[in-house]
Amino acid sequence: MSSVFDKIVKGEIPCYKIYEDEKNLAFLDIHPESRGHVLVIPKVEVDKIYELSDEDYDSLFRAVKKVAKRMGEVLGQRTLMKVVGTDVPHAHVHLMPLDSSWTYGRTLELTPAEFEEIQGKLAF
């Protein structure tokens, strides 16, 4: 059974893409905890991050580093990284800009125009 992330990788569900390479995809979280909340996923579907092959694990974290550095440069804020593994059964890493209003677990409601503005700033 395909997860929502696998459907995004296959192009069956649209996303606000930030970065893509041969093995990974990064896109805006549609239920963000902060403006610019990005998910970085491997294109191969595995439930748990530690189930990735060593090659795919290393590739994922190289992509995480690249996207996090870009977020810091563009947004000028510290970036929080977390691996939770409870919401979607597809390995993924959350990257969130931290501002003074951030609190764990909150969800922001952004308009499509706001998502597109953030995507335009962060996209490679």
ZAVO-390582 format. One record per atom (N, C-alpha, C): x, z, y; residue in three letters. Coordinates in Angstrom, 2 decimals, m for minus. Layout:
BEGIN
pt px = X	pz = Z	py = Y	residuo = ALA .
...
***
This chain:
BEGIN
pt px = 0.84	pz = 0.00	py = m1.18	residuo = MET .
pt px = 0.00	pz = 0.00	py = 0.00	residuo = MET .
pt px = 0.89	pz = 0.00	py = 1.25	residuo = MET .
pt px = 0.57	pz = m0.83	py = 2.19	residuo = SER .
pt px = 1.36	pz = m0.96	py = 3.41	residuo = SER .
pt px = 0.95	pz = 0.07	py = 4.45	residuo = SER .
pt px = 1.96	pz = 0.63	py = 5.09	residuo = SER .
pt px = 1.68	pz = 1.55	py = 6.21	residuo = SER .
pt px = 1.43	pz = 0.74	py = 7.47	residuo = SER .
pt px = 0.96	pz = 1.40	py = 8.50	residuo = VAL .
pt px = 0.76	pz = 0.74	py = 9.79	residuo = VAL .
pt px = 2.08	pz = 0.17	py = 10.30	residuo = VAL .
pt px = 3.19	pz = 0.85	py = 10.06	residuo = PHE .
pt px = 4.49	pz = 0.35	py = 10.51	residuo = PHE .
pt px = 4.89	pz = m0.92	py = 9.75	residuo = PHE .
pt px = 4.60	pz = m0.98	py = 8.45	residuo = ASP .
pt px = 4.90	pz = m2.18	py = 7.69	residuo = ASP .
pt px = 4.08	pz = m3.35	py = 8.23	residuo = ASP .
pt px = 2.85	pz = m3.09	py = 8.62	residuo = LYS .
pt px = 2.01	pz = m4.14	py = 9.20	residuo = LYS .
pt px = 2.55	pz = m4.59	py = 10.56	residuo = LYS .
pt px = 3.13	pz = m3.68	py = 11.32	residuo = ILE .
pt px = 3.77	pz = m4.05	py = 12.59	residuo = ILE .
pt px = 4.98	pz = m4.94	py = 12.32	residuo = ILE .
pt px = 5.81	pz = m4.55	py = 11.35	residuo = VAL .
pt px = 6.99	pz = m5.35	py = 10.99	residuo = VAL .
pt px = 6.57	pz = m6.76	py = 10.59	residuo = VAL .
pt px = 5.48	pz = m6.88	py = 9.83	residuo = LYS .
pt px = 5.00	pz = m8.18	py = 9.35	residuo = LYS .
pt px = 4.27	pz = m8.97	py = 10.44	residuo = LYS .
pt px = 4.04	pz = m8.38	py = 11.60	residuo = GLY .
pt px = 3.34	pz = m9.06	py = 12.67	residuo = GLY .
pt px = 1.82	pz = m9.04	py = 12.54	residuo = GLY .
pt px = 1.31	pz = m8.23	py = 11.62	residuo = GLU .
pt px = m0.13	pz = m8.14	py = 11.43	residuo = GLU .
pt px = m0.80	pz = m7.26	py = 12.48	residuo = GLU .
pt px = m0.04	pz = m6.37	py = 13.08	residuo = ILE .
pt px = m0.51	pz = m5.50	py = 14.15	residuo = ILE .
pt px = 0.47	pz = m5.65	py = 15.31	residuo = ILE .
pt px = m0.03	pz = m5.87	py = 16.53	residuo = PRO .
pt px = 0.90	pz = m6.03	py = 17.66	residuo = PRO .
pt px = 1.53	pz = m4.71	py = 18.06	residuo = PRO .
pt px = 2.65	pz = m4.82	py = 18.77	residuo = CYS .
pt px = 3.32	pz = m3.63	py = 19.29	residuo = CYS .
pt px = 3.99	pz = m3.98	py = 20.61	residuo = CYS .
pt px = 4.41	pz = m2.96	py = 21.34	residuo = TYR .
pt px = 5.18	pz = m3.14	py = 22.56	residuo = TYR .
pt px = 6.66	pz = m3.04	py = 22.17	residuo = TYR .
pt px = 7.21	pz = m4.17	py = 21.73	residuo = LYS .
pt px = 8.56	pz = m4.20	py = 21.17	residuo = LYS .
pt px = 9.61	pz = m3.95	py = 22.25	residuo = LYS .
pt px = 10.59	pz = m3.11	py = 21.89	residuo = ILE .
pt px = 11.71	pz = m2.78	py = 22.75	residuo = ILE .
pt px = 13.00	pz = m3.43	py = 22.23	residuo = ILE .
pt px = 13.18	pz = m3.38	py = 20.92	residuo = TYR .
pt px = 14.43	pz = m3.84	py = 20.32	residuo = TYR .
pt px = 14.15	pz = m4.30	py = 18.89	residuo = TYR .
pt px = 14.89	pz = m5.32	py = 18.46	residuo = GLU .
pt px = 14.79	pz = m5.76	py = 17.07	residuo = GLU .
pt px = 16.12	pz = m6.35	py = 16.64	residuo = GLU .
pt px = 16.50	pz = m6.04	py = 15.42	residuo = ASP .
pt px = 17.63	pz = m6.69	py = 14.79	residuo = ASP .
pt px = 17.21	pz = m7.04	py = 13.37	residuo = ASP .
pt px = 18.15	pz = m7.47	py = 12.57	residuo = GLU .
pt px = 17.85	pz = m7.92	py = 11.21	residuo = GLU .
pt px = 17.17	pz = m6.84	py = 10.36	residuo = GLU .
pt px = 17.54	pz = m5.58	py = 10.57	residuo = LYS .
pt px = 17.07	pz = m4.51	py = 9.70	residuo = LYS .
pt px = 16.14	pz = m3.49	py = 10.36	residuo = LYS .
pt px = 15.99	pz = m3.53	py = 11.69	residuo = ASN .
pt px = 15.28	pz = m2.47	py = 12.39	residuo = ASN .
pt px = 14.39	pz = m3.02	py = 13.49	residuo = ASN .
pt px = 13.42	pz = m2.19	py = 13.88	residuo = LEU .
pt px = 12.51	pz = m2.53	py = 14.96	residuo = LEU .
pt px = 12.24	pz = m1.27	py = 15.77	residuo = LEU .
pt px = 12.24	pz = m1.42	py = 17.10	residuo = ALA .
pt px = 11.91	pz = m0.29	py = 17.98	residuo = ALA .
pt px = 10.77	pz = m0.73	py = 18.89	residuo = ALA .
pt px = 9.78	pz = 0.15	py = 19.04	residuo = PHE .
pt px = 8.61	pz = m0.17	py = 19.85	residuo = PHE .
pt px = 8.04	pz = 1.11	py = 20.45	residuo = PHE .
pt px = 7.22	pz = 0.94	py = 21.49	residuo = LEU .
pt px = 6.61	pz = 2.10	py = 22.14	residuo = LEU .
pt px = 5.57	pz = 2.73	py = 21.23	residuo = LEU .
pt px = 5.57	pz = 4.06	py = 21.20	residuo = ASP .
pt px = 4.56	pz = 4.82	py = 20.48	residuo = ASP .
pt px = 3.25	pz = 4.71	py = 21.27	residuo = ASP .
pt px = 2.15	pz = 4.35	py = 20.61	residuo = ILE .
pt px = 0.87	pz = 4.21	py = 21.33	residuo = ILE .
pt px = 0.18	pz = 5.55	py = 21.57	residuo = ILE .
pt px = 0.75	pz = 6.61	py = 21.03	residuo = HIS .
pt px = 0.28	pz = 7.98	py = 21.30	residuo = HIS .
pt px = 1.48	pz = 8.79	py = 21.80	residuo = HIS .
pt px = 2.03	pz = 8.40	py = 22.95	residuo = PRO .
pt px = 3.30	pz = 8.99	py = 23.40	residuo = PRO .
pt px = 3.20	pz = 10.44	py = 23.85	residuo = PRO .
pt px = 4.27	pz = 11.17	py = 23.59	residuo = GLU .
pt px = 4.41	pz = 12.53	py = 24.11	residuo = GLU .
pt px = 5.00	pz = 12.51	py = 25.50	residuo = GLU .
pt px = 5.68	pz = 11.41	py = 25.86	residuo = SER .
pt px = 6.20	pz = 11.22	py = 27.21	residuo = SER .
pt px = 6.23	pz = 9.72	py = 27.50	residuo = SER .
pt px = 6.29	pz = 9.36	py = 28.78	residuo = ARG .
pt px = 6.34	pz = 7.94	py = 29.15	residuo = ARG .
pt px = 7.67	pz = 7.36	py = 28.65	residuo = ARG .
pt px = 7.58	pz = 6.34	py = 27.82	residuo = GLY .
pt px = 8.79	pz = 5.75	py = 27.25	residuo = GLY .
pt px = 9.10	pz = 6.23	py = 25.85	residuo = GLY .
pt px = 8.18	pz = 6.92	py = 25.20	residuo = HIS .
pt px = 8.33	pz = 7.39	py = 23.82	residuo = HIS .
pt px = 8.45	pz = 6.17	py = 22.91	residuo = HIS .
pt px = 9.59	pz = 6.06	py = 22.22	residuo = VAL .
pt px = 9.89	pz = 4.91	py = 21.37	residuo = VAL .
pt px = 10.01	pz = 5.37	py = 19.92	residuo = VAL .
pt px = 9.55	pz = 4.51	py = 19.01	residuo = LEU .
pt px = 9.76	pz = 4.71	py = 17.58	residuo = LEU .
pt px = 10.76	pz = 3.67	py = 17.11	residuo = LEU .
pt px = 11.75	pz = 4.10	py = 16.35	residuo = VAL .
pt px = 12.72	pz = 3.18	py = 15.75	residuo = VAL .
pt px = 12.52	pz = 3.27	py = 14.25	residuo = VAL .
pt px = 12.26	pz = 2.11	py = 13.63	residuo = ILE .
pt px = 11.96	pz = 2.09	py = 12.20	residuo = ILE .
pt px = 12.84	pz = 1.08	py = 11.48	residuo = ILE .
pt px = 13.14	pz = 1.36	py = 10.21	residuo = PRO .
pt px = 13.78	pz = 0.32	py = 9.40	residuo = PRO .
pt px = 12.69	pz = m0.67	py = 8.98	residuo = PRO .
pt px = 13.06	pz = m1.92	py = 8.82	residuo = LYS .
pt px = 12.07	pz = m2.91	py = 8.40	residuo = LYS .
pt px = 11.68	pz = m2.73	py = 6.93	residuo = LYS .
pt px = 12.58	pz = m2.17	py = 6.15	residuo = VAL .
pt px = 12.25	pz = m1.88	py = 4.76	residuo = VAL .
pt px = 11.37	pz = m0.63	py = 4.75	residuo = VAL .
pt px = 10.31	pz = m0.66	py = 3.95	residuo = GLU .
pt px = 9.40	pz = 0.48	py = 3.94	residuo = GLU .
pt px = 9.80	pz = 1.48	py = 2.86	residuo = GLU .
pt px = 10.19	pz = 2.65	py = 3.32	residuo = VAL .
pt px = 10.40	pz = 3.82	py = 2.46	residuo = VAL .
pt px = 9.72	pz = 4.99	py = 3.15	residuo = VAL .
pt px = 9.22	pz = 5.90	py = 2.38	residuo = ASP .
pt px = 8.47	pz = 7.03	py = 2.92	residuo = ASP .
pt px = 9.37	pz = 8.00	py = 3.69	residuo = ASP .
pt px = 10.48	pz = 8.35	py = 3.09	residuo = LYS .
pt px = 11.35	pz = 9.38	py = 3.67	residuo = LYS .
pt px = 12.68	pz = 8.77	py = 4.10	residuo = LYS .
pt px = 13.17	pz = 9.25	py = 5.21	residuo = ILE .
pt px = 14.39	pz = 8.67	py = 5.79	residuo = ILE .
pt px = 15.58	pz = 8.78	py = 4.84	residuo = ILE .
pt px = 15.61	pz = 9.83	py = 4.04	residuo = TYR .
pt px = 16.72	pz = 10.02	py = 3.10	residuo = TYR .
pt px = 16.58	pz = 9.15	py = 1.85	residuo = TYR .
pt px = 15.50	pz = 8.39	py = 1.75	residuo = GLU .
pt px = 15.34	pz = 7.43	py = 0.65	residuo = GLU .
pt px = 15.95	pz = 6.07	py = 0.98	residuo = GLU .
pt px = 16.38	pz = 5.88	py = 2.24	residuo = LEU .
pt px = 17.02	pz = 4.63	py = 2.63	residuo = LEU .
pt px = 18.37	pz = 4.49	py = 1.92	residuo = LEU .
pt px = 18.75	pz = 3.27	py = 1.63	residuo = SER .
pt px = 20.11	pz = 3.04	py = 1.11	residuo = SER .
pt px = 21.08	pz = 3.48	py = 2.20	residuo = SER .
pt px = 22.31	pz = 3.75	py = 1.83	residuo = ASP .
pt px = 23.32	pz = 4.16	py = 2.82	residuo = ASP .
pt px = 23.45	pz = 3.09	py = 3.90	residuo = ASP .
pt px = 23.44	pz = 1.83	py = 3.50	residuo = GLU .
pt px = 23.57	pz = 0.73	py = 4.47	residuo = GLU .
pt px = 22.40	pz = 0.72	py = 5.45	residuo = GLU .
pt px = 21.18	pz = 0.87	py = 4.95	residuo = ASP .
pt px = 20.00	pz = 0.85	py = 5.83	residuo = ASP .
pt px = 19.94	pz = 2.11	py = 6.70	residuo = ASP .
pt px = 20.36	pz = 3.25	py = 6.15	residuo = TYR .
pt px = 20.40	pz = 4.49	py = 6.93	residuo = TYR .
pt px = 21.38	pz = 4.35	py = 8.10	residuo = TYR .
pt px = 22.57	pz = 3.86	py = 7.80	residuo = ASP .
pt px = 23.57	pz = 3.67	py = 8.86	residuo = ASP .
pt px = 23.09	pz = 2.67	py = 9.91	residuo = ASP .
pt px = 22.46	pz = 1.60	py = 9.46	residuo = SER .
pt px = 21.94	pz = 0.58	py = 10.37	residuo = SER .
pt px = 20.85	pz = 1.17	py = 11.27	residuo = SER .
pt px = 19.96	pz = 1.97	py = 10.68	residuo = LEU .
pt px = 18.90	pz = 2.60	py = 11.47	residuo = LEU .
pt px = 19.49	pz = 3.47	py = 12.57	residuo = LEU .
pt px = 20.47	pz = 4.29	py = 12.24	residuo = PHE .
pt px = 21.01	pz = 5.19	py = 13.26	residuo = PHE .
pt px = 21.91	pz = 4.48	py = 14.27	residuo = PHE .
pt px = 22.47	pz = 3.34	py = 13.91	residuo = ARG .
pt px = 23.14	pz = 2.52	py = 14.94	residuo = ARG .
pt px = 22.11	pz = 1.98	py = 15.93	residuo = ARG .
pt px = 20.95	pz = 1.55	py = 15.41	residuo = ALA .
pt px = 19.87	pz = 1.07	py = 16.29	residuo = ALA .
pt px = 19.33	pz = 2.21	py = 17.15	residuo = ALA .
pt px = 19.16	pz = 3.40	py = 16.56	residuo = VAL .
pt px = 18.70	pz = 4.57	py = 17.32	residuo = VAL .
pt px = 19.65	pz = 4.86	py = 18.47	residuo = VAL .
pt px = 20.94	pz = 4.83	py = 18.19	residuo = LYS .
pt px = 21.95	pz = 5.09	py = 19.23	residuo = LYS .
pt px = 21.86	pz = 4.06	py = 20.34	residuo = LYS .
pt px = 21.75	pz = 2.80	py = 19.97	residuo = LYS .
pt px = 21.68	pz = 1.71	py = 20.96	residuo = LYS .
pt px = 20.44	pz = 1.89	py = 21.86	residuo = LYS .
pt px = 19.30	pz = 2.15	py = 21.25	residuo = VAL .
pt px = 18.05	pz = 2.30	py = 22.02	residuo = VAL .
pt px = 18.10	pz = 3.56	py = 22.88	residuo = VAL .
pt px = 18.59	pz = 4.66	py = 22.34	residuo = ALA .
pt px = 18.67	pz = 5.91	py = 23.10	residuo = ALA .
pt px = 19.59	pz = 5.76	py = 24.32	residuo = ALA .
pt px = 20.72	pz = 5.09	py = 24.13	residuo = LYS .
pt px = 21.63	pz = 4.86	py = 25.27	residuo = LYS .
pt px = 20.94	pz = 4.03	py = 26.34	residuo = LYS .
pt px = 20.22	pz = 3.01	py = 25.94	residuo = ARG .
pt px = 19.49	pz = 2.17	py = 26.89	residuo = ARG .
pt px = 18.44	pz = 3.00	py = 27.63	residuo = ARG .
pt px = 17.71	pz = 3.84	py = 26.90	residuo = MET .
pt px = 16.70	pz = 4.67	py = 27.53	residuo = MET .
pt px = 17.32	pz = 5.57	py = 28.59	residuo = MET .
pt px = 18.45	pz = 6.20	py = 28.26	residuo = GLY .
pt px = 19.13	pz = 7.06	py = 29.21	residuo = GLY .
pt px = 19.57	pz = 6.31	py = 30.45	residuo = GLY .
pt px = 20.12	pz = 5.12	py = 30.25	residuo = GLU .
pt px = 20.59	pz = 4.32	py = 31.38	residuo = GLU .
pt px = 19.44	pz = 3.86	py = 32.27	residuo = GLU .
pt px = 18.37	pz = 3.40	py = 31.66	residuo = VAL .
pt px = 17.25	pz = 2.83	py = 32.42	residuo = VAL .
pt px = 16.37	pz = 3.91	py = 33.04	residuo = VAL .
pt px = 16.09	pz = 4.95	py = 32.28	residuo = LEU .
pt px = 15.15	pz = 5.97	py = 32.74	residuo = LEU .
pt px = 15.83	pz = 7.15	py = 33.43	residuo = LEU .
pt px = 17.14	pz = 7.30	py = 33.22	residuo = GLY .
pt px = 17.88	pz = 8.37	py = 33.88	residuo = GLY .
pt px = 17.50	pz = 9.76	py = 33.43	residuo = GLY .
pt px = 17.02	pz = 9.87	py = 32.21	residuo = GLN .
pt px = 16.63	pz = 11.18	py = 31.68	residuo = GLN .
pt px = 17.30	pz = 11.42	py = 30.33	residuo = GLN .
pt px = 17.40	pz = 12.67	py = 29.99	residuo = ARG .
pt px = 17.87	pz = 13.04	py = 28.66	residuo = ARG .
pt px = 16.85	pz = 12.55	py = 27.64	residuo = ARG .
pt px = 17.32	pz = 12.14	py = 26.46	residuo = THR .
pt px = 16.44	pz = 11.62	py = 25.42	residuo = THR .
pt px = 16.43	pz = 12.55	py = 24.23	residuo = THR .
pt px = 15.23	pz = 12.97	py = 23.83	residuo = LEU .
pt px = 15.03	pz = 13.80	py = 22.66	residuo = LEU .
pt px = 14.90	pz = 12.90	py = 21.44	residuo = LEU .
pt px = 15.56	pz = 13.26	py = 20.36	residuo = MET .
pt px = 15.43	pz = 12.52	py = 19.11	residuo = MET .
pt px = 14.85	pz = 13.47	py = 18.07	residuo = MET .
pt px = 13.83	pz = 12.98	py = 17.35	residuo = LYS .
pt px = 13.30	pz = 13.81	py = 16.26	residuo = LYS .
pt px = 12.87	pz = 12.94	py = 15.09	residuo = LYS .
pt px = 13.06	pz = 13.50	py = 13.92	residuo = VAL .
pt px = 12.61	pz = 12.89	py = 12.68	residuo = VAL .
pt px = 11.63	pz = 13.88	py = 12.08	residuo = VAL .
pt px = 10.38	pz = 13.48	py = 12.01	residuo = VAL .
pt px = 9.34	pz = 14.40	py = 11.55	residuo = VAL .
pt px = 8.91	pz = 14.06	py = 10.13	residuo = VAL .
pt px = 8.49	pz = 12.83	py = 9.90	residuo = GLY .
pt px = 8.14	pz = 12.40	py = 8.55	residuo = GLY .
pt px = 6.81	pz = 12.85	py = 8.03	residuo = GLY .
pt px = 5.88	pz = 13.20	py = 8.90	residuo = THR .
pt px = 4.58	pz = 13.67	py = 8.41	residuo = THR .
pt px = 3.41	pz = 12.79	py = 8.82	residuo = THR .
pt px = 3.58	pz = 11.95	py = 9.83	residuo = ASP .
pt px = 2.43	pz = 11.23	py = 10.36	residuo = ASP .
pt px = 2.22	pz = 9.84	py = 9.76	residuo = ASP .
pt px = 3.27	pz = 9.11	py = 9.46	residuo = VAL .
pt px = 3.17	pz = 7.78	py = 8.85	residuo = VAL .
pt px = 4.16	pz = 7.73	py = 7.69	residuo = VAL .
pt px = 3.72	pz = 7.28	py = 6.51	residuo = PRO .
pt px = 4.63	pz = 7.25	py = 5.36	residuo = PRO .
pt px = 5.59	pz = 6.07	py = 5.39	residuo = PRO .
pt px = 6.34	pz = 5.99	py = 6.46	residuo = HIS .
pt px = 7.38	pz = 4.95	py = 6.65	residuo = HIS .
pt px = 8.45	pz = 5.62	py = 7.50	residuo = HIS .
pt px = 9.66	pz = 5.67	py = 7.01	residuo = ALA .
pt px = 10.75	pz = 6.34	py = 7.73	residuo = ALA .
pt px = 10.80	pz = 5.89	py = 9.18	residuo = ALA .
pt px = 10.98	pz = 6.83	py = 10.10	residuo = HIS .
pt px = 11.07	pz = 6.48	py = 11.52	residuo = HIS .
pt px = 11.67	pz = 7.62	py = 12.32	residuo = HIS .
pt px = 12.21	pz = 7.24	py = 13.48	residuo = VAL .
pt px = 12.83	pz = 8.19	py = 14.40	residuo = VAL .
pt px = 12.11	pz = 8.08	py = 15.74	residuo = VAL .
pt px = 11.73	pz = 9.23	py = 16.30	residuo = HIS .
pt px = 11.12	pz = 9.29	py = 17.62	residuo = HIS .
pt px = 12.22	pz = 9.48	py = 18.66	residuo = HIS .
pt px = 12.16	pz = 8.71	py = 19.74	residuo = LEU .
pt px = 13.03	pz = 8.90	py = 20.90	residuo = LEU .
pt px = 12.12	pz = 9.09	py = 22.11	residuo = LEU .
pt px = 12.30	pz = 10.23	py = 22.79	residuo = MET .
pt px = 11.42	pz = 10.55	py = 23.91	residuo = MET .
pt px = 12.21	pz = 10.97	py = 25.13	residuo = MET .
pt px = 11.94	pz = 10.33	py = 26.27	residuo = PRO .
pt px = 12.55	pz = 10.79	py = 27.51	residuo = PRO .
pt px = 12.01	pz = 12.19	py = 27.84	residuo = PRO .
pt px = 12.90	pz = 13.07	py = 28.22	residuo = LEU .
pt px = 12.47	pz = 14.43	py = 28.57	residuo = LEU .
pt px = 12.36	pz = 14.54	py = 30.08	residuo = LEU .
pt px = 11.22	pz = 14.97	py = 30.53	residuo = ASP .
pt px = 11.06	pz = 15.31	py = 31.94	residuo = ASP .
pt px = 10.55	pz = 16.73	py = 32.02	residuo = ASP .
pt px = 10.42	pz = 17.25	py = 33.19	residuo = SER .
pt px = 10.05	pz = 18.66	py = 33.35	residuo = SER .
pt px = 8.64	pz = 18.97	py = 32.85	residuo = SER .
pt px = 7.81	pz = 17.95	py = 32.66	residuo = SER .
pt px = 6.44	pz = 18.20	py = 32.21	residuo = SER .
pt px = 6.26	pz = 18.08	py = 30.70	residuo = SER .
pt px = 7.33	pz = 17.69	py = 29.97	residuo = TRP .
pt px = 7.19	pz = 17.47	py = 28.53	residuo = TRP .
pt px = 6.90	pz = 18.78	py = 27.81	residuo = TRP .
pt px = 5.95	pz = 18.73	py = 26.89	residuo = THR .
pt px = 5.69	pz = 19.84	py = 25.98	residuo = THR .
pt px = 5.45	pz = 19.27	py = 24.59	residuo = THR .
pt px = 5.86	pz = 20.00	py = 23.59	residuo = TYR .
pt px = 5.75	pz = 19.54	py = 22.21	residuo = TYR .
pt px = 4.29	pz = 19.28	py = 21.85	residuo = TYR .
pt px = 4.04	pz = 18.13	py = 21.25	residuo = GLY .
pt px = 2.73	pz = 17.83	py = 20.70	residuo = GLY .
pt px = 1.71	pz = 17.24	py = 21.66	residuo = GLY .
pt px = 2.03	pz = 17.18	py = 22.94	residuo = ARG .
pt px = 1.05	pz = 16.60	py = 23.86	residuo = ARG .
pt px = 0.99	pz = 15.09	py = 23.62	residuo = ARG .
pt px = m0.12	pz = 14.51	py = 23.98	residuo = THR .
pt px = m0.29	pz = 13.07	py = 23.89	residuo = THR .
pt px = m0.78	pz = 12.55	py = 25.23	residuo = THR .
pt px = m0.10	pz = 11.54	py = 25.74	residuo = LEU .
pt px = m0.49	pz = 10.91	py = 27.00	residuo = LEU .
pt px = m1.40	pz = 9.71	py = 26.70	residuo = LEU .
pt px = m2.30	pz = 9.45	py = 27.60	residuo = GLU .
pt px = m3.15	pz = 8.26	py = 27.50	residuo = GLU .
pt px = m2.66	pz = 7.28	py = 28.55	residuo = GLU .
pt px = m2.06	pz = 6.18	py = 28.11	residuo = LEU .
pt px = m1.54	pz = 5.17	py = 29.01	residuo = LEU .
pt px = m2.36	pz = 3.90	py = 28.91	residuo = LEU .
pt px = m2.44	pz = 3.17	py = 29.99	residuo = THR .
pt px = m3.15	pz = 1.89	py = 30.00	residuo = THR .
pt px = m2.23	pz = 0.80	py = 29.46	residuo = THR .
pt px = m2.80	pz = m0.32	py = 29.04	residuo = PRO .
pt px = m1.95	pz = m1.44	py = 28.62	residuo = PRO .
pt px = m0.95	pz = m1.84	py = 29.71	residuo = PRO .
pt px = m1.36	pz = m1.80	py = 30.96	residuo = ALA .
pt px = m0.45	pz = m2.16	py = 32.06	residuo = ALA .
pt px = 0.72	pz = m1.18	py = 32.13	residuo = ALA .
pt px = 0.47	pz = 0.10	py = 31.90	residuo = GLU .
pt px = 1.54	pz = 1.10	py = 31.91	residuo = GLU .
pt px = 2.50	pz = 0.87	py = 30.74	residuo = GLU .
pt px = 1.95	pz = 0.57	py = 29.55	residuo = PHE .
pt px = 2.81	pz = 0.26	py = 28.41	residuo = PHE .
pt px = 3.68	pz = m0.97	py = 28.70	residuo = PHE .
pt px = 3.07	pz = m2.00	py = 29.28	residuo = GLU .
pt px = 3.82	pz = m3.22	py = 29.58	residuo = GLU .
pt px = 4.90	pz = m2.98	py = 30.63	residuo = GLU .
pt px = 4.63	pz = m2.11	py = 31.60	residuo = GLU .
pt px = 5.64	pz = m1.77	py = 32.60	residuo = GLU .
pt px = 6.84	pz = m1.09	py = 31.95	residuo = GLU .
pt px = 6.58	pz = m0.11	py = 31.09	residuo = ILE .
pt px = 7.66	pz = 0.59	py = 30.40	residuo = ILE .
pt px = 8.41	pz = m0.36	py = 29.47	residuo = ILE .
pt px = 7.67	pz = m1.19	py = 28.75	residuo = GLN .
pt px = 8.31	pz = m2.18	py = 27.87	residuo = GLN .
pt px = 9.25	pz = m3.08	py = 28.67	residuo = GLN .
pt px = 8.79	pz = m3.53	py = 29.83	residuo = GLY .
pt px = 9.61	pz = m4.39	py = 30.67	residuo = GLY .
pt px = 10.92	pz = m3.73	py = 31.10	residuo = GLY .
pt px = 10.87	pz = m2.43	py = 31.32	residuo = LYS .
pt px = 12.08	pz = m1.70	py = 31.72	residuo = LYS .
pt px = 13.05	pz = m1.51	py = 30.54	residuo = LYS .
pt px = 12.50	pz = m1.23	py = 29.37	residuo = LEU .
pt px = 13.34	pz = m0.84	py = 28.24	residuo = LEU .
pt px = 13.76	pz = m1.99	py = 27.31	residuo = LEU .
pt px = 13.00	pz = m3.06	py = 27.30	residuo = ALA .
pt px = 13.25	pz = m4.13	py = 26.32	residuo = ALA .
pt px = 14.65	pz = m4.74	py = 26.49	residuo = ALA .
pt px = 15.26	pz = m5.05	py = 25.38	residuo = PHE .
pt px = 16.59	pz = m5.67	py = 25.35	residuo = PHE .
pt px = 16.44	pz = m7.16	py = 25.54	residuo = PHE .
***
